[in-house]
Amino acid sequence: MSSGELPRVSLSDSAYLRLRADIVYCRLEPGTRVTEKQLAAEIGLSISPVRDALTRLDHEGLVRTLPRKGYQVTPISLRSIDDLFEVWGIIGPEILSRGAERATKSQIQEITLGVAEIESVGSEGLDRETALQLVRALDEIFGIFAAAAGNSHLAAFFFRLSGEMARVWSLILLADPDALDLSASWLRDIVEQRDGAAAARSARQNIKRIHKRVQEIVSGWPSVMDSEVIAVRLTSPTEPTSQQASARR
């Protein structure tokens, strides 16, 4: 392979990356039931790599295997959101503290550019596409902090949590792009200060702030039934949901 070529991605990895993105950014909505055959047809791959991808996603908690029925995109509930923020409130400050102290000049620059992108995107109001852009940018920034922390186990744990966090943010922002303030200037400040203790304090404050706001938003939705958050208004009137598309087959 020449220096200018990108590394090849296996079919299983390709299926995994596609399906994970569809789940994380709520193109496959929480609670949606799918089959290997259906997904293989939608993404243009054979069943084998799709099955491998679904197995990985099951291990990550993003899908559930339904014996003899296929799979279900793991539902989001008020309890699961609270549990997620409880864990993130423990892990997040550690990641940001270590990352702030150990980030390289290159990583600091990447974080600064990412924060600038978020500020630019959020300055003119959000729509469906820019809401997803904001979620992706935030996820990338936290990923840089996790890599900078220099602990492979911590980075792996972050990757598991990041998918769930991004699903919650996507769910809310796609339903109402103006509902949640995910400003990121505080992330730029902590990496520039390189003060681990200050980074941890700031992280705890902001995680608590965002958690409280998410609780307020989701608990007020009429779609909250039987403790499960039902994805609503994620698609335009002319764009069928995954459930509608499945029903037509």
C-alpha positions as CSV (number, residue, x, y, z in Angstrom):
1,M,0.0,0.0,0.0
2,S,1.4,3.4,-1.0
3,S,1.8,6.2,1.5
4,G,-1.1,8.1,-0.1
5,E,-3.6,5.2,0.2
6,L,-6.1,4.9,3.0
7,P,-6.1,1.6,5.0
8,R,-8.7,-0.9,3.8
9,V,-11.7,-1.5,6.0
10,S,-13.2,-5.0,6.2
11,L,-16.8,-5.6,5.3
12,S,-17.6,-6.4,8.9
13,D,-16.0,-3.1,10.1
14,S,-17.7,-1.2,7.3
15,A,-21.1,-2.6,8.4
16,Y,-20.3,-1.9,12.1
17,L,-19.3,1.7,11.5
18,R,-22.4,2.4,9.4
19,L,-24.8,0.8,11.8
20,R,-23.2,2.3,14.8
21,A,-23.5,5.8,13.3
22,D,-27.1,5.1,12.4
23,I,-27.9,4.1,16.0
24,V,-25.8,6.8,17.7
25,Y,-27.3,9.6,15.6
26,C,-30.8,8.2,15.9
27,R,-31.3,7.4,12.2
28,L,-32.2,4.1,13.7
29,E,-34.4,5.2,16.5
30,P,-34.4,3.8,20.0
31,G,-36.7,0.8,20.2
32,T,-36.6,0.1,16.5
33,R,-36.7,-3.7,15.6
34,V,-34.6,-4.8,12.8
35,T,-33.4,-8.0,11.1
36,E,-30.1,-9.0,9.6
37,K,-31.8,-9.4,6.2
38,Q,-33.4,-6.0,6.3
39,L,-30.2,-4.2,7.3
40,A,-28.1,-6.1,4.8
41,A,-30.5,-4.9,2.0
42,E,-30.4,-1.3,3.3
43,I,-26.6,-1.0,3.4
44,G,-25.8,-3.1,0.4
45,L,-23.8,-5.9,2.2
46,S,-24.3,-9.6,2.7
47,I,-25.8,-10.9,5.9
48,S,-22.5,-12.2,7.4
49,P,-20.8,-8.8,8.0
50,V,-24.0,-7.4,9.2
51,R,-24.4,-10.2,11.7
52,D,-20.8,-9.6,12.9
53,A,-21.6,-5.9,13.3
54,L,-24.7,-6.6,15.2
55,T,-22.8,-8.9,17.6
56,R,-20.4,-6.1,18.3
57,L,-23.2,-3.6,18.8
58,D,-24.9,-6.0,21.2
59,H,-21.7,-6.2,23.3
60,E,-21.6,-2.4,23.4
61,G,-25.2,-2.3,24.6
62,L,-26.5,-0.4,21.5
63,V,-28.7,-3.3,20.3
64,R,-30.5,-6.2,22.0
65,T,-30.7,-9.7,20.5
66,L,-34.3,-10.9,20.3
67,P,-34.2,-14.7,20.0
68,R,-35.8,-15.9,16.8
69,K,-37.1,-12.3,16.1
70,G,-34.0,-10.3,15.2
71,Y,-32.7,-7.3,17.0
72,Q,-33.9,-4.2,18.7
73,V,-32.1,-0.9,19.0
74,T,-31.7,-0.5,22.7
75,P,-34.5,1.7,24.1
76,I,-33.7,4.9,26.0
77,S,-35.6,5.4,29.3
78,L,-35.5,8.1,32.0
79,R,-33.8,5.6,34.3
80,S,-31.1,4.7,31.7
81,I,-30.4,8.4,31.1
82,D,-30.0,9.0,34.8
83,D,-27.7,5.9,35.1
84,L,-25.7,7.0,32.1
85,F,-25.1,10.5,33.6
86,E,-24.2,9.0,37.0
87,V,-21.4,6.9,35.4
88,W,-20.3,9.8,33.1
89,G,-20.2,12.0,36.2
90,I,-17.5,9.6,37.6
91,I,-15.6,8.9,34.4
92,G,-15.9,12.2,32.6
93,P,-14.0,14.3,35.1
94,E,-11.1,11.8,35.2
95,I,-10.8,11.7,31.4
96,L,-10.8,15.5,31.2
97,S,-8.5,15.9,34.1
98,R,-5.9,13.5,32.8
99,G,-6.4,14.7,29.2
100,A,-5.9,18.4,30.1
101,E,-2.6,17.6,31.9
102,R,-1.2,15.3,29.2
103,A,-2.5,16.6,25.9
104,T,0.1,17.3,23.2
105,K,0.3,20.6,21.4
106,S,-1.3,18.9,18.4
107,Q,-4.2,17.6,20.6
108,I,-4.7,21.0,22.2
109,Q,-4.9,22.5,18.7
110,E,-7.5,19.9,17.6
111,I,-9.6,20.6,20.7
112,T,-9.4,24.3,20.1
113,L,-10.5,23.9,16.5
114,G,-13.3,21.6,17.6
115,V,-14.6,24.2,20.1
116,A,-14.4,26.9,17.4
117,E,-16.5,24.7,15.1
118,I,-19.2,24.1,17.8
119,E,-19.3,27.9,18.5
120,S,-19.7,28.6,14.8
121,V,-22.4,26.0,14.3
122,G,-24.4,27.1,17.3
123,S,-24.2,30.8,16.6
124,E,-26.8,30.8,13.9
125,G,-29.3,28.4,15.3
126,L,-29.6,24.6,14.7
127,D,-31.5,22.5,12.2
128,R,-31.5,18.8,11.8
129,E,-28.1,18.6,10.0
130,T,-26.3,21.1,12.2
131,A,-27.6,19.5,15.3
132,L,-25.9,16.2,14.2
133,Q,-22.8,18.2,13.3
134,L,-22.7,19.6,16.8
135,V,-23.1,16.1,18.4
136,R,-20.3,14.7,16.2
137,A,-18.0,17.6,17.1
138,L,-18.5,17.2,20.8
139,D,-17.9,13.5,20.6
140,E,-14.7,14.0,18.7
141,I,-13.4,16.6,21.3
142,F,-14.1,14.2,24.2
143,G,-12.4,11.4,22.2
144,I,-9.3,13.6,21.9
145,F,-9.3,14.1,25.7
146,A,-9.7,10.4,26.2
147,A,-6.8,9.6,23.9
148,A,-4.7,12.3,25.6
149,A,-5.4,10.7,29.0
150,G,-3.0,7.9,27.9
151,N,-4.9,5.0,29.4
152,S,-6.2,2.4,27.0
153,H,-8.8,1.0,29.4
154,L,-10.2,4.5,30.1
155,A,-10.3,5.2,26.4
156,A,-12.2,2.0,25.7
157,F,-14.7,2.7,28.5
158,F,-15.2,6.2,27.1
159,F,-15.9,4.8,23.7
160,R,-18.7,2.7,25.2
161,L,-20.2,5.6,27.0
162,S,-19.8,8.0,24.1
163,G,-22.2,6.2,21.9
164,E,-24.9,6.3,24.6
165,M,-24.2,9.9,25.4
166,A,-24.4,10.9,21.7
167,R,-27.7,9.0,21.4
168,V,-29.2,11.1,24.2
169,W,-28.0,14.3,22.7
170,S,-29.1,13.4,19.2
171,L,-32.5,12.3,20.4
172,I,-33.1,15.7,22.0
173,L,-31.5,17.9,19.4
174,L,-33.2,16.2,16.5
175,A,-36.6,16.6,18.2
176,D,-35.9,20.3,19.2
177,P,-32.6,21.7,18.0
178,D,-32.9,24.7,20.4
179,A,-33.7,22.6,23.5
180,L,-30.2,21.9,24.8
181,D,-27.2,24.2,25.3
182,L,-24.1,22.2,24.6
183,S,-21.7,25.1,24.6
184,A,-18.0,24.0,24.7
185,S,-16.0,27.0,25.5
186,W,-15.3,25.5,29.0
187,L,-13.5,22.6,27.2
188,R,-11.1,25.0,25.5
189,D,-10.4,26.8,28.8
190,I,-9.5,23.6,30.7
191,V,-7.1,22.3,28.0
192,E,-5.4,25.7,27.8
193,Q,-5.0,26.0,31.6
194,R,-3.6,22.4,31.8
195,D,-4.9,22.2,35.4
196,G,-6.2,18.7,36.1
197,A,-8.0,19.6,39.3
198,A,-9.7,22.6,37.7
199,A,-10.6,20.5,34.7
200,A,-12.3,17.9,37.0
201,R,-14.2,20.6,38.9
202,S,-15.4,22.2,35.7
203,A,-16.4,18.8,34.2
204,R,-18.5,17.9,37.3
205,Q,-20.3,21.3,37.2
206,N,-21.1,21.0,33.5
207,I,-22.1,17.4,33.6
208,K,-24.5,18.2,36.4
209,R,-25.9,21.2,34.5
210,I,-26.5,19.2,31.3
211,H,-28.0,16.2,33.2
212,K,-30.5,18.5,35.0
213,R,-31.5,20.1,31.7
214,V,-31.9,16.7,29.9
215,Q,-34.1,15.5,32.8
216,E,-36.3,18.6,32.4
217,I,-36.6,18.2,28.7
218,V,-37.3,14.5,28.5
219,S,-39.6,14.3,31.5
220,G,-41.8,16.9,29.9
221,W,-42.2,15.0,26.6
222,P,-45.7,13.5,25.9
223,S,-43.8,10.7,24.2
224,V,-42.6,9.3,27.6
225,M,-44.7,6.2,28.1
226,D,-44.1,3.3,30.4
227,S,-40.7,4.8,31.4
228,E,-39.4,4.5,27.8
229,V,-38.5,7.6,25.8
230,I,-40.1,7.3,22.3
231,A,-38.4,9.0,19.5
232,V,-40.7,11.6,17.9
233,R,-40.3,14.3,15.3
234,L,-36.9,12.8,14.3
235,T,-37.9,12.7,10.6
236,S,-39.6,15.1,8.3
237,P,-43.2,14.4,7.2
238,T,-42.0,13.1,3.9
239,E,-39.2,10.9,5.3
240,P,-40.4,7.5,6.6
241,T,-39.2,6.3,10.0
242,S,-37.4,3.0,10.3
243,Q,-40.6,1.4,11.7
244,Q,-42.7,2.8,8.8
245,A,-40.2,1.5,6.3
246,S,-40.2,-1.9,7.9
247,A,-44.0,-2.0,7.9
248,R,-44.2,-1.4,4.2
249,R,-42.0,-4.4,3.3
